[in-house]
Amino acid sequence: MDEANVGGARPAQPDCPRCGCCTAPLCEKGRSSVRECAGHAPAASLETVTGCPCSSATTTNTAAWRMARVRVTRLAQEERLTGEAEGVMRLLEAGENGKAAAAPDELVGPLREAGLIQTLQGMPVLTPLGRTYLHAVDEVRAPAVVRVVDVDTVERTVAVEVAAWRTGEAVTVLLDQVVADTELDAAQLPGQWLIADANCDAPDPSRLVLTRFRASAPLPSGWIGGSL
């Protein structure tokens, strides 16, 4: 599908080999945008490309996926769902899907709309995003010193090291998140020392979620890493 070739004004764009609903350039743009492919498509193609898996919040390492994890982590830390809603999620976490299915729709509906649960074969199940929410409730989150290793302004990402998690291993976060939190320009970020709230007990990069980036005070000479 070519979303931009109007009247033969320019050559048709190649189809994306992974999804079948978008062109390759559209998916390349959608993967690095929290607006996903649908946010960059013309109105005539909107219905076709909405929900494209190449840019979806349910697809690991897309911009929308990263932002969704930040969003639910902040929800868990700063606002929290009601105890009843969390109770439904705990039932699903424990495999008590039948009991959760008996919960009133006013509890289940908002959880489904938020992407925290889904319905499979007529039964509610916890989504990976729902598990991220519960992890954020249960895990210890604390300020940690973060060093900006690299900035990719095309992919809109930042590679950072969190020494209190794993020294020397960079993880990827959203450039727009860091810029919005710190009010620093992208050009100012490389080499910067920042502070972010982190779950440094995370077993792997897919479980590590960084939130609330802010400027760090000057670090002691010879400092090698750690949490504050």
C-alpha positions, 0 to 999 in steps of 0.5 A: 500500500502506498499512502503517499503516491498521488496521481503518479507524482512519485514512485510507489513506496515498498510495502512493509515485509512484516505487517502487510498494512503499511509501506516500509517508510511508514512503519519505519517512522511509526516504530519510533513514534508514540503516535504509531503508524496511524499518527503519520498516515493520511486520512484515507489510509487511517483505517487500514494502518490503525493497530499496525503491529510494527508500531503498536504499544504491544510490540516490544521496543517500539516507541509506543511500547516504551511510553506505555510502560512509563505511563503505567509505572507512573500510574502505579507510583503516583495515582494507583488504581482502586483496590477493587481494580487491583484486586481483579488484576491480582486474581489474574496474576494468580491464575484465578481467571474464573474469579476475575471473570465474575467481577463487574464490568465497571471494574473490568471495562476500564482495565481492558480499555487501559490495556492492562487486561484483555479477553481471550477465549471469553476469559480475562487475562493479564497483559504484559502491560498489566504485569508492568503495572503490578511490578511497579506497585511491588518493586522498590523504585528509588533515585539512581544516577544515570549517564547519557551514553548516546542520543539518536535523533532519528529514532528518537531514543537515548542510550543510558547507563544505570550504574546501580543496575548494571555497570557498562550496559546501556538501555534505551529510553525515549528521547522525548521523555528525557527532554520533557522531564529535564528541559534539556535539548537533545544536543545537550544530553550526550555525556550528561549525568542525570537522576531517574527513578528506577527499579534496579532489581529488574532482572533484565532490560525489558523489566527496567523502567526509568521515570522522572529524569532530572538533572544531577548535582555535580558528582564527586571526582572519581565516582564510578556509579550507584544509587542515591 
